[in-house]
């Protein structure tokens, strides 16, 4: 497959229109067969449910070129399952999990010329999403829905290496204890836009959100889960019913235990103990792990021993191992890598 003539190493993390996208419509109680299309535009009524009441959810995953030249995706079954659960919570008809994976394969295959070459630092980012499309003026779920996947080549999230970030403890709440923090709903991200703009204005890269009920426990940022490393080299990630179940985080916890032989636990993390950790990182699809060097709590600085110059040693091992699995340099656990 001849690749597109792009400056792969110069790509940023933004949208580039590719050749094909997948579309399936839900009407009269059933999903249609779905098609690949050239048309990147969506036409809907001014009163579409998604526009009035934000009935929408999305996923994010990547396709890679491995060291031996294969095109693969990383754990799309977990994206399918998470979107299924999200749809149920938002009263939308779930898109079948097997069809989700098949649609991912179709989109990657149809846009294979856009999958960046191995070693470029770039990947093909896939965005599956689902929304209510028919007119709804009363507050209720839609009757008709559309499921789509588009693909766009993206560069590394951090050009020139992942320098440790400085975060601030937010005065805003990301999610209520019995709300929608555990699902990947578009409305969660709309809620985080004002806090992140305010954080950027103040010179911070991201917000650390505490639990809304007591504001004593660590939750996550607007778009990533936390990973901590203790001074005795244990990997810890916060547990809460309002934290999104990150696929990257779950993969890193497995890697910590099964590949690196580290103790790893998911548990409640009090904000008071953050100052005692040796390393901190944010994990997600875009950057895998973004190291954190400092957290500022209303003027009080928490500086991690790993510093502000590079990833901490354990975080680096986690990053290198997971990306090694994704890129085909290391043998994967069964089912983690899906070849296109």
N, C-alpha and C positions, 0 to 999 in steps of 0.2 A: 504494500500500500504506500503510494507516494504521499508524503506529508505536504501540508500547505506551506507556502513560502512565507513564513513568519519569523520575526526575530524572537524566538522562543525565550531566550534568556532575558529579553527586555520586557516581557509581558508583566503587567501589573495585576492586581486582584480586582478585575472589573469585568463587565459584560462585553462579549464579542459575539455577534450573531453568527451562528453556524448553519449548516445546510438543512438539517432535519430536526423536528421535534415531534413528540408523541402526544396524541389527543384522544381521549375517550369521554363519552358523554353518558350521564345517567338520566334516564327519562322513563316515565311509566313503570317505575319500580325495578329497572334493570340497567346494567352497564352495556353499552354497545361493544362491538368488536375492537374498536380502537384503530387508529391509523397513524402513519408517519406523514407529516405535511411540511411543505416549504414555508407556509404562512406563519410568521411570528406574531401576528396581531390577533387580539381577542376582541370580538364584537359582542357587546351585551347591552341589555336595557339599562336606562338610567336608574331604575329602581331595583337592580339586581341585588340579591341578598348580601353578597360579599361587599358591595359598596355601602349598604345601609347599616348592616349589623356585624360586619367583619367575620362572617362565617367562612373561615379559611385556615388551612394549615399547610406546612411545607416540610421538606426534608432536604438534606444536603449530603452528597457523597461524591467520590472521585473515581475516575478511571486513570490508570497508569500504564506506562510502558516499562516492563521489567527489564532487568539486566540482560536477559536472554532474548529480548525482543517480543515477548508476548504482551497482549493488551488484556488487562485484568481490572476488576473492581474489588473493593474491600468490604466484605460483610454486608452486602445489600439486603440479606434476609432480615437483619436487625432494623434497617431503615423501613422495610416493608411492615414489620411487626409494630414499630413505633408509630408509623402513620396510621395503621389500622386502629391502634388504641386511641390515638388522638381523634380520629374521625368519630369513634363511638362517643367520646366525651363531648364532642361538639354537635352531636345529633346529625352527623353526615353519614351516608352509606359508605362503609369502608371499601376501598379498592382492594380486590382479592390479592393476597400476598404473592401467590404464584404468578399472577398477571403483572404485578408490580416488578418482580425480578425480570420477567420476560420483556417488559417495556424498557427497563434499564438496558438490557442487552441490545434491544433493537436500536435504541438511540445511540449507544456507543458504536455499534457496528456501522450505522448509517453516517456517523461523523468520525470515522476512524482516522481520516486524514487530518483531523483536528486534535488528535491525541498527541501531546508533545513527546518528542523523543527522549529516551532514557538519558539521564545526566544533565538535562537542561534546567532542572529545578522546577519545571512547570508540570501541570496536570490538567486533565479535562474535568471540570467541575460539573456535576449533574444536579439539577434542581427539580425534583418532583413536587407538585403542589396540587391542591384539591380545594374547590370553592363552590359555594352556592351561586347559581347563575340566573335563576328565573326571578321576575319581579316579586318582591315581598315588602309590603308597607306596614303590616302589623308585625309585632315582635314574635316571630316564630321561625322554625327552620325552613329552609327552601325545599322545594319539591324536585328541582332539577340541579344537577351538579356537573362540573367538568374536572377531569383529572388530566394533568399535563406534565411532561418532562421536557426541559430544554437543557442544552449543554453549552458550555463556554470554556475555552482554554484560559487558564489563569496561571500567573507566575507565582513564585514563592511569596507567602504572606509577609515575610520579612526579607527585604533585599539586603545583602551584605551581612547576613547572619542575624540571629535572634538575640538582640541586646535585651537584658532584663528590663522589665516594665516597672513603672511606679503607679500604684493604685491609690484610691482614696476610699474610705468607708463612707457609703452613701447615706444621706438622710432620708432617701426615698425607699419604699418597699417594692421589691420586684414582684412578689406573688403572695397571696394569702394562704394560710395553712390548708384550707380546703378549696382552693381555687384551681387555677389552670397551670401552675408552675411546672407540673410534671409532664405536660404535653407540649408539642412543638406547634403551638397556635400562633398565627400571625399577630394576634392582639397582644401577646406577651412582649413582642419586640417593639410594637408601637409604644407600649408603656415605658420601655427603656430608652426611647429616643431623647426625651428631655433630660433625664439624668446623665446620659453619656455626653450630650452637648455641653452641659454644665461642667462635667468633669474635664472635658477637653479645654474649655475656657480657662479653667483653673490650673492647667498644665499637667493633668493626669491622663494616663492611657486608658484607664477603665475604672469601674466602680466595684467595690466589694459590697455585696448586699448581705445584710444580716436577716435573721428570721423575723417575720413581721409580728409574731405574737409576743416575743420577749426581747427582741433585739440584742440577744446575748450569744447567738450561735451563727456560725458561718454558713452561708447558703452557696451562692455562685456569683458570677458577674452577669452582665446583660446577655452574653452569648457564649459562655464557656464555664466548665466545671473547674473546681480547684483540686490540685494534687499537692500534698505536703510531704516532706521527708523529715523524720525526726532526727535528732542528733545521734541516735543509735541505729540509724539507717532503716527505719521502718517506713513504709509508704502508707499514707493515710489520706482518705478522701471523705468529705462530709456526707452524711446521710440525712435525708429529710424527705417528706412526702410532697414538698413543693420544689424539688430540684429536678431538672430535666435529666433523664437517664442517658447520659452521653455515651455513644458507641465507642468513641476514642477512650474515654475514661475507663469503661469496662474492659477494653482491650489492654490498656496500660496496666490495670490491676492484675490481669491474667499474666501478662508478660513479666511483671515484677515477681510474681510467685513462681511461675513455671519455667521461665527462661533465666532469670537472674537470681533465683533462690532467696528472695527477700520476703520478709514478713509484710503482708499488706492487709489493711482492714478498712472497711467502710463503716463509719460510726459518726455520731454527733460530734462536732468540733466546736468547742466554745471559743469565742473571740479572745478570751483571756489567755488561752494557751498558744495563740498564733505566734507570740513573741518568742516562744521556746523552740519553734521549728528551725531546722537547719536550711531547708530549701522550700521553695514554693513555685508552683507553675499553674498556668491555665491550659486546659486541654480541650481540643475540639477539632473538627474536620479540617478547618482552614490551615492551621499552623501545626497541628499535632500537639506540640507543647510550646507554650510561650513562657519563658522564665520570668519570675517576678523578683525584683531586687528589694523593693521597699513598699510598705503600705503606710499611708498617712491617715491617722484618726484625729481629725480636727486639730491639726498642728502637732500631734505626737507622732513621731516616726518610729516604725518598726522596721529595722534593717536586718535582712537575713544574712547569715555568715557567708553564703555563696557569693554575695557582692553584686555590683552593678555592671560588671564587665562581660560575664559569660554565664552560661548555664551551670548550675551546680553539678557535681560529678555523678550523683545518682540520677538526677533528671536527664542528664546527657546520655547515660546508659539506657534509660527508658526510651528516650527519643530515638537513639541509634538502632535499638532493637526493633521497635515497632516499624520504623521506616524501612529497616532491612527486610522485614517480613513483607511489607507492602510492595517493595521494589524487587522482590525475588532474590535478594541476596541471602536470606535465611529461610529455612524450611518453615512453612506456616502450620498452625494447628489446622486440623481437618475442618473444611468448610469455610475458612476465613477468606480465601482467595477464589474468586469466580472468574474463570477465563472466558473471554469473549470470542 
